Amino acid sequence: DEARQYAQEYVDGEEGGDQEADVDEDTQIEQMLRRTTKAAEDRAEAAMREAREIRLRYLRDAMEKRFLAKGFVVLAWGDAGWVRFFSKTAASKPDDFRGLKFFTWGNEPEQQTIMKDLGYFPVPLETADILPAIQTGMVTVVPSTPYFALATQVFSSAPHMLELNWAPIVGAIVLSRKAFESMPPEAQTALRQSGEQIGPIVRARARAEVDEAVTAMVKRGLVVTKPSAQDLKQWESLAEQLYPRIRGKLVPSELFDEVLAHVKAFRSQRR
């Protein structure tokens, strides 16, 4: 409804009088809605591409050295898509979620403190408690990837999904350094080459599974809420408020500063 209202205002505005006579108002509105939806989809894909490019172009070597220091060799990088918000009631803006009860990981007190400072209500639980908690109302919002929400049936009790890509779930295929170094050099090379080949396949399949999961849930009653341009600006503002709270607490200061510098450089190159 909000998108349709925006489209109506657009049609009635400065461009309304310039439309061709054979294009009626409803057609103009539908065309505007399609452009708005396509812009949101393009923005989501651009965000994932940006995260991937920064990780591979700037951070890969540093991250793999950190893994190696902990005794693991990284063979491939992948992701499981973006975390979105599944809730019992429809919500599109950050303020809509204040007062709702968020599932949070029980072993992350820093995250819980940050959420409380920003006016949100975290409920620390373990993974096995998510479904009964959302069913009973102990929590009313579950941040989750669509695939997880479908597999666990969380969406059946939280039938509203905000189509906002909040955070990517990134992972890696690793092997212990001890096992890797016990292999002959030719086997190490073959394994690394296989990892390079499988990474893009895993990422592509994971994203396809996200789309398939959303489609399956919509058929079973999921209601997808698309944030407006104004809503997205509020979410971006909230993300910026999180930076000083995350830095040095959830993410080491040195690594946070490095990532942020690469993000700014990457975006400036695209302008």
JOGI-V759002 format. One record per pair of residues at least 24 apart in sequence whose C-alpha atoms are under 10 Angstrom apart, sorted by sequence separation. I is the first residue (numbers start at 0). GAP is how many residues later the second one is. D is the distance in Angstrom with one decimal. If there is no record, write none. Layout:
i:I gap:GAP d:D
i:I gap:GAP d:D
This chain:
i:4 gap:24 d:9.0
i:6 gap:24 d:8.8
i:7 gap:24 d:8.8
i:94 gap:24 d:9.1
i:96 gap:24 d:9.0
i:102 gap:24 d:9.4
i:127 gap:24 d:9.8
i:129 gap:24 d:7.8
i:130 gap:24 d:9.4
i:132 gap:24 d:9.7
i:133 gap:24 d:7.0
i:142 gap:24 d:9.6
i:144 gap:24 d:8.1
i:3 gap:25 d:7.0
i:6 gap:25 d:5.8
i:7 gap:25 d:9.6
i:51 gap:25 d:9.5
i:94 gap:25 d:9.2
i:104 gap:25 d:9.9
i:130 gap:25 d:9.6
i:131 gap:25 d:9.5
i:143 gap:25 d:9.5
i:172 gap:25 d:9.8
i:2 gap:26 d:9.5
i:3 gap:26 d:8.2
i:5 gap:26 d:8.9
i:6 gap:26 d:6.5
i:51 gap:26 d:9.2
i:93 gap:26 d:9.5
i:102 gap:26 d:9.4
i:103 gap:26 d:9.4
i:130 gap:26 d:8.2
i:172 gap:26 d:8.7
i:5 gap:27 d:8.8
i:6 gap:27 d:10.0
i:51 gap:27 d:9.2
i:102 gap:27 d:7.2
i:130 gap:27 d:9.8
i:171 gap:27 d:8.7
i:3 gap:28 d:8.5
i:4 gap:28 d:9.9
i:6 gap:28 d:9.9
i:2 gap:29 d:9.0
i:3 gap:29 d:6.8
i:6 gap:29 d:8.7
i:2 gap:30 d:6.7
i:5 gap:30 d:9.7
i:102 gap:30 d:8.5
i:47 gap:31 d:9.7
i:102 gap:31 d:8.6
i:3 gap:32 d:10.0
i:101 gap:32 d:9.7
i:2 gap:33 d:8.0
i:47 gap:33 d:8.3
i:100 gap:33 d:9.5
i:169 gap:33 d:9.7
i:2 gap:34 d:9.1
i:47 gap:34 d:8.3
i:102 gap:35 d:8.9
i:103 gap:35 d:9.5
i:100 gap:36 d:8.5
i:101 gap:36 d:9.1
i:102 gap:36 d:6.0
i:100 gap:37 d:7.4
i:101 gap:37 d:5.7
i:102 gap:37 d:7.8
i:103 gap:37 d:9.6
i:43 gap:38 d:9.3
i:100 gap:38 d:4.7
i:101 gap:38 d:6.3
i:102 gap:38 d:6.3
i:103 gap:38 d:8.1
i:99 gap:39 d:7.7
i:100 gap:39 d:5.0
i:101 gap:39 d:4.8
i:102 gap:39 d:5.3
i:103 gap:39 d:8.2
i:99 gap:40 d:6.0
i:100 gap:40 d:5.9
i:101 gap:40 d:6.0
i:102 gap:40 d:7.1
i:98 gap:41 d:9.7
i:99 gap:41 d:6.7
i:100 gap:41 d:8.7
i:101 gap:41 d:7.7
i:102 gap:41 d:9.7
i:96 gap:43 d:9.5
i:96 gap:44 d:8.2
i:87 gap:46 d:8.2
i:86 gap:47 d:8.7
i:87 gap:47 d:9.6
i:85 gap:48 d:10.0
i:87 gap:49 d:8.6
i:87 gap:51 d:9.0
i:88 gap:51 d:8.0
i:86 gap:52 d:8.9
i:87 gap:52 d:5.5
i:88 gap:52 d:8.7
i:86 gap:53 d:5.6
i:87 gap:53 d:6.7
i:160 gap:53 d:9.2
i:85 gap:54 d:8.3
i:86 gap:54 d:4.3
i:87 gap:54 d:9.2
i:85 gap:55 d:5.6
i:86 gap:55 d:6.4
i:84 gap:56 d:6.6
i:85 gap:56 d:5.2
i:86 gap:56 d:8.6
i:160 gap:56 d:10.0
i:84 gap:57 d:5.9
i:85 gap:57 d:6.2
i:160 gap:57 d:9.8
i:83 gap:58 d:8.4
i:84 gap:58 d:4.5
i:85 gap:58 d:7.0
i:158 gap:58 d:8.7
i:159 gap:58 d:9.8
i:82 gap:59 d:9.6
i:83 gap:59 d:5.6
i:84 gap:59 d:6.3
i:85 gap:59 d:9.1
i:146 gap:59 d:8.8
i:158 gap:59 d:9.0
i:82 gap:60 d:6.0
i:83 gap:60 d:5.5
i:84 gap:60 d:8.4
i:85 gap:60 d:8.8
i:146 gap:60 d:9.5
i:149 gap:60 d:9.6
i:81 gap:61 d:9.8
i:82 gap:61 d:4.9
i:83 gap:61 d:5.9
i:84 gap:61 d:9.1
i:146 gap:61 d:10.0
i:155 gap:61 d:8.5
i:158 gap:61 d:9.3
i:159 gap:61 d:9.0
i:160 gap:61 d:7.2
i:161 gap:61 d:8.7
i:162 gap:61 d:6.5
i:163 gap:61 d:8.8
i:81 gap:62 d:8.0
i:82 gap:62 d:4.5
i:83 gap:62 d:7.2
i:146 gap:62 d:6.6
i:147 gap:62 d:9.1
i:149 gap:62 d:9.9
i:150 gap:62 d:8.6
i:154 gap:62 d:7.3
i:158 gap:62 d:6.8
i:159 gap:62 d:5.9
i:160 gap:62 d:6.3
i:161 gap:62 d:6.0
i:162 gap:62 d:5.9
i:163 gap:62 d:7.5
i:80 gap:63 d:9.8
i:81 gap:63 d:5.8
i:82 gap:63 d:7.5
i:85 gap:63 d:8.0
i:145 gap:63 d:8.6
i:146 gap:63 d:5.5
i:149 gap:63 d:6.2
i:154 gap:63 d:9.7
i:158 gap:63 d:4.8
i:159 gap:63 d:4.9
i:160 gap:63 d:5.0
i:161 gap:63 d:4.8
i:162 gap:63 d:5.2
i:163 gap:63 d:7.1
i:80 gap:64 d:6.6
i:81 gap:64 d:8.1
i:82 gap:64 d:9.8
i:84 gap:64 d:9.9
i:145 gap:64 d:5.7
i:146 gap:64 d:8.6
i:148 gap:64 d:8.4
i:149 gap:64 d:8.0
i:152 gap:64 d:9.1
i:155 gap:64 d:8.2
i:157 gap:64 d:8.3
i:158 gap:64 d:6.0
i:159 gap:64 d:6.0
i:160 gap:64 d:6.0
i:161 gap:64 d:6.2
i:162 gap:64 d:6.9
i:79 gap:65 d:7.5
i:80 gap:65 d:8.3
i:81 gap:65 d:9.9
i:82 gap:65 d:9.6
i:83 gap:65 d:9.6
i:144 gap:65 d:7.5
i:145 gap:65 d:8.1
i:146 gap:65 d:8.3
i:147 gap:65 d:8.7
i:148 gap:65 d:9.2
i:154 gap:65 d:9.2
i:155 gap:65 d:7.9
i:156 gap:65 d:9.8
i:157 gap:65 d:9.6
i:158 gap:65 d:8.5
i:159 gap:65 d:7.1
i:160 gap:65 d:8.7
i:161 gap:65 d:7.2
i:79 gap:66 d:9.5
i:80 gap:66 d:8.7
i:145 gap:66 d:9.0
i:146 gap:66 d:5.4
i:149 gap:66 d:8.0
i:154 gap:66 d:8.7
i:155 gap:66 d:7.7
i:79 gap:67 d:8.4
i:86 gap:67 d:9.3
i:87 gap:67 d:8.7
i:145 gap:67 d:5.9
i:146 gap:67 d:7.7
i:149 gap:67 d:6.7
i:154 gap:67 d:6.8
i:163 gap:67 d:9.9
i:79 gap:68 d:9.6
i:85 gap:68 d:8.0
i:86 gap:68 d:8.1
i:87 gap:68 d:9.3
i:89 gap:68 d:9.4
i:144 gap:68 d:9.4
i:145 gap:68 d:6.1
i:148 gap:68 d:8.8
i:154 gap:68 d:9.6
i:163 gap:68 d:8.2
i:85 gap:69 d:6.7
i:87 gap:69 d:6.6
i:88 gap:69 d:7.5
i:89 gap:69 d:8.5
i:90 gap:69 d:7.9
i:91 gap:69 d:9.2
i:92 gap:69 d:9.3
i:144 gap:69 d:9.8
i:145 gap:69 d:9.8
i:146 gap:69 d:9.9
i:165 gap:69 d:8.8
i:85 gap:70 d:9.9
i:86 gap:70 d:8.1
i:87 gap:70 d:4.2
i:88 gap:70 d:7.6
i:89 gap:70 d:5.5
i:90 gap:70 d:8.3
i:91 gap:70 d:6.3
i:145 gap:70 d:10.0
i:146 gap:70 d:9.7
i:165 gap:70 d:9.8
i:85 gap:71 d:9.1
i:86 gap:71 d:4.5
i:87 gap:71 d:5.9
i:88 gap:71 d:6.2
i:89 gap:71 d:7.6
i:90 gap:71 d:6.9
i:91 gap:71 d:8.6
i:145 gap:71 d:8.7
i:163 gap:71 d:9.0
i:85 gap:72 d:5.6
i:86 gap:72 d:6.4
i:87 gap:72 d:6.1
i:88 gap:72 d:9.1
i:89 gap:72 d:7.8
i:91 gap:72 d:8.7
i:84 gap:73 d:9.3
i:85 gap:73 d:6.8
i:86 gap:73 d:5.2
i:87 gap:73 d:9.0
i:165 gap:73 d:9.0
i:85 gap:74 d:5.5
i:86 gap:74 d:6.5
i:84 gap:75 d:8.1
i:85 gap:75 d:4.5
i:86 gap:75 d:8.3
i:84 gap:76 d:5.6
i:85 gap:76 d:6.7
i:83 gap:77 d:6.9
i:84 gap:77 d:5.5
i:85 gap:77 d:9.4
i:83 gap:78 d:6.3
i:84 gap:78 d:7.8
i:83 gap:79 d:6.5
i:84 gap:79 d:7.6
i:82 gap:80 d:9.6
i:83 gap:80 d:5.8
i:84 gap:80 d:8.9
i:81 gap:81 d:9.9
i:82 gap:81 d:8.1
i:83 gap:81 d:5.8
i:84 gap:81 d:8.2
i:81 gap:82 d:8.5
i:82 gap:82 d:6.1
i:83 gap:82 d:5.9
i:81 gap:83 d:5.3
i:82 gap:83 d:5.5
i:83 gap:83 d:7.8
i:80 gap:84 d:8.7
i:81 gap:84 d:6.5
i:82 gap:84 d:5.2
i:83 gap:84 d:9.4
i:81 gap:85 d:5.4
i:82 gap:85 d:6.1
i:80 gap:86 d:8.5
i:81 gap:86 d:4.2
i:82 gap:86 d:7.0
i:80 gap:87 d:5.7
i:81 gap:87 d:6.0
i:79 gap:88 d:7.3
i:80 gap:88 d:5.9
i:81 gap:88 d:9.0
i:78 gap:89 d:7.1
i:79 gap:89 d:5.4
i:80 gap:89 d:7.9
i:78 gap:90 d:5.5
i:79 gap:90 d:6.5
i:77 gap:91 d:8.7
i:78 gap:91 d:4.2
i:79 gap:91 d:7.8
i:77 gap:92 d:6.0
i:78 gap:92 d:5.6
i:76 gap:93 d:7.6
i:77 gap:93 d:5.3
i:78 gap:93 d:8.0
i:76 gap:94 d:6.1
i:77 gap:94 d:5.7
i:75 gap:95 d:8.7
i:76 gap:95 d:4.4
i:77 gap:95 d:7.9
i:75 gap:96 d:5.6
i:76 gap:96 d:6.4
i:74 gap:97 d:7.3
i:75 gap:97 d:5.2
i:76 gap:97 d:9.0
i:73 gap:98 d:6.6
i:74 gap:98 d:5.5
i:75 gap:98 d:7.3
i:72 gap:99 d:9.8
i:73 gap:99 d:6.0
i:74 gap:99 d:5.6
i:72 gap:100 d:8.6
i:73 gap:100 d:4.5
i:74 gap:100 d:7.3
i:71 gap:101 d:9.7
i:72 gap:101 d:5.4
i:73 gap:101 d:6.6
i:71 gap:102 d:6.1
i:72 gap:102 d:5.2
i:73 gap:102 d:8.9
i:70 gap:103 d:9.8
i:71 gap:103 d:5.6
i:72 gap:103 d:6.0
i:73 gap:103 d:9.2
i:70 gap:104 d:8.6
i:71 gap:104 d:4.4
i:72 gap:104 d:5.5
i:70 gap:105 d:5.9
i:71 gap:105 d:4.8
i:72 gap:105 d:9.1
i:67 gap:106 d:9.8
i:69 gap:106 d:9.2
i:70 gap:106 d:5.1
i:71 gap:106 d:8.1
i:72 gap:106 d:9.3
i:66 gap:107 d:8.8
i:67 gap:107 d:9.8
i:69 gap:107 d:8.7
i:70 gap:107 d:7.4
i:71 gap:107 d:9.2
i:72 gap:107 d:7.2
i:63 gap:108 d:9.9
i:67 gap:108 d:8.7
i:68 gap:108 d:9.2
i:70 gap:108 d:9.9
i:71 gap:108 d:8.6
i:72 gap:108 d:9.4
i:66 gap:109 d:9.7
i:67 gap:109 d:6.9
i:63 gap:110 d:9.9
i:66 gap:110 d:9.3
i:74 gap:113 d:9.9
i:75 gap:115 d:9.9
i:50 gap:116 d:9.9
i:51 gap:116 d:9.8
i:74 gap:116 d:7.3
i:75 gap:116 d:8.0
i:47 gap:117 d:8.8
i:50 gap:117 d:8.3
i:74 gap:117 d:5.7
i:75 gap:117 d:9.4
i:46 gap:118 d:8.3
i:51 gap:118 d:9.5
i:73 gap:118 d:8.6
i:74 gap:118 d:8.5
i:75 gap:118 d:8.5
i:76 gap:118 d:8.2
i:43 gap:119 d:9.4
i:47 gap:119 d:9.5
i:50 gap:119 d:9.9
i:72 gap:119 d:9.6
i:74 gap:119 d:8.1
i:75 gap:119 d:4.8
i:76 gap:119 d:8.4
i:43 gap:120 d:8.1
i:44 gap:120 d:9.6
i:46 gap:120 d:9.9
i:47 gap:120 d:7.6
i:74 gap:120 d:4.9
i:75 gap:120 d:6.0
i:77 gap:120 d:9.1
i:78 gap:120 d:9.1
i:117 gap:120 d:8.9
i:43 gap:121 d:6.7
i:46 gap:121 d:9.5
i:73 gap:121 d:8.6
i:74 gap:121 d:7.2
i:75 gap:121 d:8.4
i:76 gap:121 d:8.9
i:77 gap:121 d:5.8
i:78 gap:121 d:9.7
i:40 gap:122 d:9.6
i:42 gap:122 d:9.6
i:43 gap:122 d:10.0
i:74 gap:122 d:9.9
i:75 gap:122 d:7.1
i:76 gap:122 d:5.6
i:77 gap:122 d:7.4
i:79 gap:122 d:8.7
i:80 gap:122 d:8.3
i:39 gap:123 d:9.1
i:74 gap:123 d:9.2
i:75 gap:123 d:5.2
i:76 gap:123 d:8.2
i:77 gap:123 d:8.8
i:78 gap:123 d:7.8
i:79 gap:123 d:7.1
i:80 gap:123 d:9.7
i:117 gap:123 d:8.7
i:39 gap:124 d:9.2
i:74 gap:124 d:8.5
i:75 gap:124 d:8.8
i:77 gap:124 d:6.2
i:78 gap:124 d:5.7
i:79 gap:124 d:9.4
i:80 gap:124 d:10.0
i:117 gap:124 d:8.7
i:76 gap:125 d:8.6
i:77 gap:125 d:5.2
i:78 gap:125 d:9.0
i:79 gap:125 d:8.9
i:80 gap:125 d:6.5
i:81 gap:125 d:9.0
i:75 gap:126 d:9.2
i:76 gap:126 d:8.3
i:77 gap:126 d:9.0
i:78 gap:126 d:9.7
i:79 gap:126 d:5.3
i:80 gap:126 d:5.8
i:78 gap:127 d:7.0
i:79 gap:127 d:6.8
i:80 gap:127 d:9.2
i:114 gap:127 d:9.3
i:77 gap:128 d:8.5
i:78 gap:128 d:8.3
i:79 gap:128 d:9.9
i:80 gap:128 d:8.8
i:81 gap:128 d:8.6
i:113 gap:128 d:7.9
i:116 gap:128 d:9.5
i:79 gap:129 d:8.7
i:80 gap:129 d:6.7
i:79 gap:130 d:8.0
i:80 gap:130 d:9.6
i:114 gap:130 d:9.9
i:113 gap:131 d:6.7
i:112 gap:132 d:9.5
i:113 gap:132 d:8.2
i:89 gap:133 d:8.2
i:91 gap:133 d:6.7
i:88 gap:134 d:9.8
i:89 gap:134 d:8.6
i:90 gap:134 d:7.4
i:91 gap:134 d:7.2
i:92 gap:134 d:7.3
i:110 gap:134 d:9.2
i:89 gap:135 d:7.1
i:90 gap:135 d:9.5
i:91 gap:135 d:5.4
i:92 gap:135 d:8.9
i:109 gap:135 d:9.1
i:110 gap:135 d:8.4
i:113 gap:135 d:9.8
i:85 gap:136 d:9.4
i:90 gap:136 d:8.9
i:91 gap:136 d:8.1
i:94 gap:136 d:9.9
i:109 gap:136 d:8.7
i:113 gap:136 d:10.0
i:85 gap:137 d:9.7
i:92 gap:137 d:8.8
i:93 gap:137 d:7.9
i:85 gap:138 d:9.4
i:92 gap:138 d:5.4
i:93 gap:138 d:9.3
i:110 gap:138 d:8.9
i:91 gap:139 d:6.7
i:92 gap:139 d:7.9
i:94 gap:139 d:9.0
i:109 gap:139 d:6.9
i:110 gap:139 d:7.5
i:91 gap:140 d:8.9
i:92 gap:140 d:9.5
i:93 gap:140 d:6.8
i:94 gap:140 d:9.7
i:109 gap:140 d:7.0
i:92 gap:141 d:6.9
i:93 gap:141 d:6.3
i:92 gap:142 d:7.1
i:93 gap:142 d:9.9
i:107 gap:142 d:8.9
i:91 gap:143 d:9.5
i:93 gap:143 d:9.7
i:93 gap:144 d:7.6
i:39 gap:186 d:8.4
i:39 gap:187 d:8.8
i:39 gap:188 d:9.0
i:36 gap:189 d:8.2
i:39 gap:189 d:8.8
i:35 gap:190 d:10.0
i:36 gap:191 d:9.7
i:35 gap:192 d:8.9
i:39 gap:192 d:9.8
i:62 gap:192 d:9.5
i:35 gap:193 d:9.1
i:61 gap:193 d:9.3
i:58 gap:196 d:9.3
i:58 gap:199 d:8.6
i:57 gap:200 d:9.1
i:58 gap:200 d:7.7
i:57 gap:201 d:8.4
i:58 gap:203 d:8.8
i:54 gap:204 d:8.7
i:57 gap:204 d:7.1
i:53 gap:205 d:8.0
i:56 gap:205 d:9.4
i:57 gap:205 d:9.7
i:53 gap:206 d:10.0
i:54 gap:207 d:9.3
i:53 gap:208 d:6.8
i:54 gap:208 d:9.9
i:57 gap:208 d:9.8
i:53 gap:209 d:6.9
i:56 gap:209 d:9.9
i:52 gap:210 d:9.7
i:53 gap:211 d:9.7
i:50 gap:212 d:8.4
i:53 gap:212 d:7.4
i:49 gap:213 d:8.1
i:52 gap:213 d:8.8
i:49 gap:216 d:8.0
i:49 gap:217 d:8.5
i:5 gap:222 d:8.8
i:2 gap:223 d:8.4
i:5 gap:223 d:9.9
i:1 gap:224 d:9.3
i:2 gap:224 d:8.7
i:1 gap:225 d:8.9
i:2 gap:225 d:6.7
i:1 gap:226 d:7.4
i:2 gap:226 d:9.3
